[in-house]
Amino acid sequence: MQSGPSRPRATSLRAAGAAAVATVALTGCALFGKSWDVKVEVTGPAAAGITYSFAGETDNAVVRQRLPWSRAQNVGFGFNQVMVAHAPAGTACRIYVDGTLKVEKKKPDSHGTLSCFVNLQG
């Protein structure tokens, strides 16, 4: 009697899992369904640490930049975010979707952090 799943069943489960991951990744990249032009933006008087990601990405990008700063990308459904660390007074984050301002934060929290995010749904 076998104590674990048979090889064919384990292989089938792995293949099904890989297909599910691929489907989510492809739809998050707008290969299926609606897509949006998203722009994340940070303005302010000095340099700041910026962390951002667009829908469909699994890793956050981190940069230290003089302000103003922005990035834009065409995306599918999912979360789009930008966070500013050590934000000096006067710093703001914004996210535009198809040219329309969707979120803006102008006041850092008590730790000097600003964050903006938008969840796009298909």
Salt bridges, closest charged atoms under 4 A:
GLU41 OE1 - LYS39 NZ 3.50
GLU41 OE2 - ARG94 NH1 3.07
GLU104 OE2 - ARG94 NE 2.65
